[in-house]
């Protein structure tokens, strides 16, 4: 079950522990994926994730509910990761490999592992899931319009419905996608 930031704040006001559990459940994978790609191994990523949530939990009571939690957690996560990298005393060879078998020199020079690309992949996956949850006619209309760049009249001919119906299907489909992404904290108002 996906909860909104506002629901988390309301739950926190009623029960601090439950509110913090909801924050953790909602953002733990996101924080861990960033921490893993900075640290390169599971143990350090788990340590960083724990530090991030300790900081989040300490400061959550003073966080303003009108703001989105995701950018705040993202900033804390990146700062903890950078602190982790600075605190490493041992030197690291660029020929070392991660648990995934990638050499550090390839990760550093690759855009594949940047924070933005991780977020982009997560957003793309969430968008694909939101589209797949649409009713069939809405999904087809949205895909024809945005994936195939078809005009409303072309879609109407393909789907054998009036152009007005196509506009309604696309409008309702976009609204449902937006609502789904807002609930996940990906689309901000």
C-alpha positions in Angstrom: 0.0 0.0 0.0 1.4 3.3 -1.1 0.9 6.3 1.2 1.2 10.0 0.4 3.5 12.4 2.3 0.5 14.1 3.8 -0.8 10.7 5.1 2.6 10.2 6.7 2.5 13.5 8.4 -1.0 12.9 9.7 0.0 9.5 11.0 3.1 11.0 12.6 1.0 13.6 14.4 -1.2 10.7 15.8 1.6 8.2 16.5 5.3 9.2 16.0 6.5 5.7 15.7 4.0 4.6 13.0 4.7 7.8 11.0 8.4 7.1 11.1 7.8 3.5 10.0 5.8 4.8 7.0 8.7 7.1 6.0 11.1 4.2 6.3 8.9 1.8 4.3 8.3 4.4 1.5 11.8 5.6 1.0 14.2 2.7 2.1 14.7 1.3 -1.4 15.4 4.7 -2.8 18.0 5.5 -0.1 19.6 2.1 -0.3 20.0 2.3 -4.1 21.8 5.6 -3.9 23.9 4.5 -1.0 24.9 1.3 -2.8 26.0 3.1 -5.9 28.1 5.5 -3.9 29.7 2.8 -1.6 29.8 -0.1 -4.1 29.0 -2.8 -1.5 26.0 -4.0 0.4 27.4 -3.6 4.0 28.4 0.0 3.5 25.2 0.8 1.8 23.2 -0.6 4.7 25.3 1.4 7.1 24.7 4.6 5.1 21.0 3.8 4.9 20.8 3.4 8.6 22.6 6.8 9.2 20.3 8.5 6.7 17.2 7.3 8.6 18.6 8.1 12.0 19.1 11.7 10.7 15.6 11.7 9.2 14.0 10.4 12.3 15.8 13.0 14.5 14.7 15.9 12.4 11.3 14.7 11.1 9.3 16.5 13.9 10.5 19.9 12.6 9.9 19.1 8.9 7.1 21.2 7.4 4.3 19.1 6.0 3.7 21.4 3.0 7.0 20.3 1.5 7.7 17.0 -0.3 9.7 14.5 1.7 11.6 13.0 -1.3 14.0 16.0 -2.0 14.8 16.3 1.7 15.6 12.6 2.0 17.6 12.8 -1.2 19.7 15.6 0.1 20.4 13.9 3.4 21.3 10.6 1.5 23.7 12.3 -0.9 25.4 14.2 2.0 25.8 11.0 4.0 27.3 9.2 1.0 29.7 12.0 0.4 30.7 12.0 4.1 31.2 8.3 3.8 33.5 8.6 0.8 35.5 11.4 2.6 35.9 9.3 5.8 37.3 6.3 4.0 40.9 6.1 5.2 42.1 3.3 3.0 43.0 4.1 -0.6 40.8 2.6 -3.2 42.0 1.0 -6.4 40.0 1.9 -9.5 40.5 -1.8 -10.5 38.5 -3.0 -7.5 35.1 -4.5 -8.4 31.7 -4.1 -6.8 29.5 -7.0 -5.8 27.9 -6.7 -9.2 31.2 -7.4 -10.9 31.7 -3.8 -12.2 35.1 -2.2 -11.9 35.1 1.1 -10.1 36.8 2.9 -13.0 33.9 1.9 -15.3 31.3 3.1 -12.8 32.9 6.4 -12.2 33.2 7.2 -15.9 29.7 5.8 -16.7 26.5 7.8 -16.6 24.7 4.5 -15.9 25.3 4.8 -12.1 24.7 8.5 -11.5 22.0 9.4 -9.0 20.0 11.1 -11.7 20.0 8.0 -13.8 18.9 5.9 -10.9 16.0 8.3 -10.2 15.2 8.3 -14.0 15.1 4.5 -14.1 12.8 4.5 -11.0 10.6 7.1 -12.5 10.4 5.3 -15.8 9.4 2.1 -14.1 6.8 3.9 -12.0 5.4 5.5 -15.2 5.2 2.2 -17.0 3.4 0.7 -14.0 1.0 3.6 -13.9 0.2 3.2 -17.6 -0.3 -0.5 -17.2 -2.9 0.1 -14.5 -5.1 2.2 -16.8 -8.3 0.7 -18.2 -7.6 -0.8 -21.7 -9.2 2.0 -23.8 -7.4 4.8 -21.8 -4.1 2.9 -22.0 -4.4 2.4 -25.8 -5.4 6.1 -26.4 -2.5 7.4 -24.2 0.1 5.1 -25.8 -1.0 5.9 -29.4 -0.9 9.6 -28.6 2.4 9.7 -26.7 4.3 6.7 -28.0 3.2 6.8 -31.6 2.6 10.6 -31.8 -0.7 10.0 -33.5 -3.2 12.8 -33.9 -6.6 12.6 -32.2 -8.4 11.9 -35.5 -6.0 9.1 -36.3 -6.5 7.5 -32.9 -10.3 7.9 -33.4 -10.0 6.0 -36.7 -7.8 3.3 -35.2 -10.0 2.8 -32.1 -13.3 3.3 -34.0 -14.6 5.9 -31.6 -15.4 9.6 -32.0 -12.5 12.2 -31.6 -14.2 13.6 -28.5 -14.1 10.2 -26.9 -10.4 10.0 -27.7 -9.8 13.4 -26.0 -11.7 12.3 -23.0 -9.8 9.0 -22.8 -6.5 10.7 -23.0 -7.4 13.4 -20.5 -8.7 10.8 -18.0 -5.6 8.6 -18.6 -3.2 11.5 -18.0 -5.0 12.4 -14.8 -4.9 8.9 -13.5 -1.2 8.6 -14.3 -0.5 11.9 -12.6 -2.5 10.9 -9.5 -0.6 7.6 -9.4 2.8 9.3 -9.6 1.8 11.9 -7.0 0.9 9.1 -4.6 4.4 7.7 -5.1 6.1 11.1 -4.5 7.5 11.2 -8.0 5.2 14.0 -9.4 5.2 17.1 -7.3 2.4 19.7 -7.4 
